[in-house]
Amino acid sequence: MHYENPAAIMEEIARLTPIYGGISYPRLERGGIQWPCPTPDHPGTPFLHKDRFPRGKGKFHPVEHRELVDAPDAQYPFILTTGRILWHYHTRTMTKRVEGLHTLVPEAYVEINPADAKALGVKEGKKVRVSSRRASLVLKAKITERVPRGIVFIPFHFGETAANMLTSAFPLDPWAKMPGLKACAVRVEPTEE
């Protein structure tokens, strides 16, 4: 690929991708343009589905609730849920190299409700051991009302402390065939590590 500048790349994108057909560097320098913007005189589309949805208002499929296979009990009383955070993408193969993002969130943590933290003697920023029936991780505690009592959250982006080690890949979701890496029973304990 031999481009003289980023504007040349945008020109190729506009030429090859109809929804970007009207987007160019000169237009972008006058202000942002949201796609689709199919022609140079099109104003852009600030609200993609403002007036209509291409296939109707939405397609929903009802499903029956299924209880968590790895349910909490006396030994593992919390439900761990894993997920994404704003500052990192997937397994951080790219975002961990961005100094600003790494500075914002340099390591994994566990979010715990203030009432649960108090009952366990867990302090903000102190390390805790989160254990499931499969593995244990030592993480800093982040005490927050974002999670309800009985629930803890760990972002899955950090390979060094991979939250998915705690969860189980089985059973697979019967429709999407996705592994069950989103929730499981855990215990949380203060640690000196």
N, C-alpha and C positions, 0 to 999 in steps of 0.2 A: 504494500500500500504506500503510495506516494502522494501525500497531501501537503499543500503549501502551508495550510493553517486550519484551525478548527472550523472556520466558516466553510471551507471546501468540503469537510466531512458533513456539515449540516446540509449543504447543497445536494450531496449525494443521497442523504437520508430523505430529503424532500422530494427528490426525483423518483426514488424507488418505493416510497411508502406513502400511499395516498392520504392518510390521515395527517401527515406532516407536510403535505404539498405546498402549503402557503406559509410555512415557517422559514425564516431566513435570519441571518445575523443582523442585517440592517433593521428588520422589523423587531427583533428581540432587543436591540439597543434602544428602541423607543419605549419599551415596556414589555412585560411578560405576555405570552400568548399561550393559551391552553389548547391542546388538541381535543378533538379533531379540528383541523384548520386546512381544508383541502385545496384552497386556491389562494393566490397572493392578495385578493381583495376580500377574503373571508375574515371576519373579525375574531375568529377563534371561538371556543366553546367553554366559557367559564363554568357552566353547570352541565355536565354530560347528559344527565337524564332529567333536566328541568321540566320539559313539557310532555315527554313520553318515554316509555321503556320499549326497546325493540321487540321484546317478546311478551309484553304484558307487564303487570306490576311486580311480578316475582313468581318463582316456582318453588313451592315448599313441599316437602315430603314428611309426613308425620312418622315418627318412630316411637317405639315403646321404650320407656325408661328401663335401663338395666342397672342393677346394683353393681357397685365396684367389686370386682373379683377379689382383689387384695384389700379387703375391708378393714377398718380400724378395729382394734380390740384392746384389752388391758395392757398388753406388751407394746403394741404399736398404736397409740391412741390418736394420732394426727393423720389427716389426709394431706399428702404432698401433692401439689399440682406444679407442673413445669410449664414454662412458656418463654415468650420473647420479651425483650426490653427494647426501648426505642433506640438506644445508642449502638447496638451491635446487630450484626446480621449472621444468621445461621451459626456456623462454628467459628466465627471470627477470623477466617482465613485472610480476609482483607481488612476488616475493621480493627483488628488488634494492631495493625501497622499504622493506624492513624493516631498520632500522638494525642490530639484533642479528645478523641473518643476513648482512648485508653486511659487518659487522665480522669475523665468523668466516671468511668466504671472499669477499674483495672482488674477486678477479680469477681468471682461468683460470691453470692451471699444468700442468706435465707431470710425471707420476710416472715415475721411472726407477730401475731396480734399482741397488743400491750397486756391484756389480761392473762393470756397464756404465758407470756414472758415473765410477768410478775410471779405467777404460780410456780414457774420452773426456776426462778432466780436467775433469769437470763438478762444481761445488760446490753444496751446498745453498743455495737461495734466489737463486742467480746465474742470469742470463738465458742461454737457449739458443735456437738457431734449429732448429725442427722443420720439415723440408721433405719434401713428397711430390712426385710427378710433376706435380701440379697447382698447388700453392701452398706458401707458407712462413708460419710464425707465429713470433713471438718471445715466449717465455713464461719464467716463473721455474721452475727445476727443484725438484722435491720428491723427495728421494732416499728410497726406501722399499723394504722387502722385500715389500710388497703386490703388486708386479708381478715376474714371473720375468725372468730374463735374456732379452734379445732382444725384450722387449715394453715398450712405453711406453703410458701412459694419459693422456688429456686429457678433462676433463668438457666436455660439449657445451653447457652453459647460457649461455655468455658470447658474446653477439653481437659484441662488440668484437674478440674473438679466436676466431672461429667455427671450432671443430675440424672441422666438416663441410666446410669449404673444402678441407681436406687430402684427404678421402675422395672416393669416386666414387659417384654415384647409380646407376651401372649396373655389372653387370647387376642387374635386378630379381629378387628372390626368386621362383622359379617358382610357389610356392603362395600366399604372402601378398601378392605383388606389391609388396613393400616395397623401397625403394632400399637399395643396399649401403653405407650410411653408417656402418657399425660398425667396419670394419677396412681397413687398407691398409699398404703398405710406406712407411717414412719413414727419413730420416737425422736425426741429432741432432748439433749442433755448438755448442760454446761460442761466445758472441758478446759483444761489448763494448757492444751497444746497451742 
